[in-house]
Amino acid sequence: MLFIEYPKCTTCKKAKKWLDEHHIEYTDRHIKDENPTDGELSKWLEISGLPIRKFFNTSGMLYREMQLKDKLPDMTEEEMINLLASDGMLVKRPVLINGSTVLMGFKEKEWEEALLNQS
């Protein structure tokens, strides 16, 4: 299980605490030091079934500075993936990848269903 985070992010800290409290093992990766690649992002997008816009950190400074709210509608999926791969701060976090499960952001109920309720 791969846990991709930005250590200063409070949501990432909550998610990490939740994983630790539930004794779930994971490999930690700093999103700024090791950006997700376009190949990884394409694979996660396919596995997750989520629309690509869900992968963007829409509350981030960089997203706002780049005025992506206005630019994304005119971009192709490939252009968006390349943009996300260019800077980890554009990617919504934390990201948790576990085989065929990709979780973007931290919603406790969603994580419980995906990670604890597996029979």
N, C-alpha and C positions, 0 to 999 in steps of 0.2 A: 504494500500500500504506500503510495507516494502522497505526501502532504506538502503542498507548495504554499509558502507564506511570505509575508513581509513582517518581520519580527516586531516592528513598532505598531502594527495594525491591531487595534483592540479586538476586532472580530476574529482575527487570526489567533490571538491569545485565548479568547473564549473557546474557540474550536479545539485548540491544542489541549487546553485544560480538560475539555469534555472527553477527548480521545484518551488522555491519561487516566482520568477518573473511571473510564470504562475498560481500562487495561487493553486498549487496542494498539497494537504495534504498527509503527509507520516509519518511513524514511522521510526525514525533514529536508526541504530544499528551499533556499532563500531565493525568492523570485527576482530580486534585483541582481544578485550575483550570478545566477544561472537562469536566464530568461527561457521561457518555453519556446521551442523552435516552431517554425511553421509546420513541420511534419508532425510534431506532437500535438499542436493545436488542431490540425486537420483531423487527426485520429480521435482526439477527445470530442471534437464536434460531432463526428460520425457516431461514436459510441453513445454519447449523451442524448442525442436526438433533440437537443436544445437549439433554438435559433441562435445564430452567431452573435447577435446583439447582447445576449445574456452573458457573453464572455467579456464584455467591456466593463471596466470600472467607471461607471457613469458619474460617481460622486468624487472621482479623483481630480486633482488640480490639473494634471497633464491633459486629461480628457476635455476639461473646460478650456484650458489655454489653447488647445488645438481646434476648438470649436467643432468637435466631432459630432455633436448632436445634429448640426446642419450638414455635415459632410458625408456621414455614413449612408444616408439614403441613396446617394449617387455612386457609391462604391460597390464593386463586385465582391463576392465572398472571398475570392483569392486576395484581392487588395486589402480587405479587412484582416484576413489571417496574417498577411505580411506586416501589416501595421501593428497588430497585437504582438507579433514576434520581435518587433523592433525595440520594444521597451516593456519590461515586465510590469511597470507601474500602470499600464493601460489595461492590464488583465484583472478581472474581478477576482478577489481572493477572500479566503483561502480556496485552493483547488485541491480536491481529494480524488485520487484515481485509485481504484481498486478493481482490477480486472475489467469487467464490463460495466462498472459503475463510475460515473464522473459527477462529482458534486461541486457546484460553483457557489461560493459564499457559504455562510453558516446559518442554517435554519435547523435548530435542534430536532424538531419533529421529523424533518426530512432525513437527517443523519441517522436518527434512531431507526426509522423504517428501513433505510438502506443498509445499515451496519449491524443492528442488534436483532432485528426481527427476521433474520434469515434462518429458516429451519432446514 
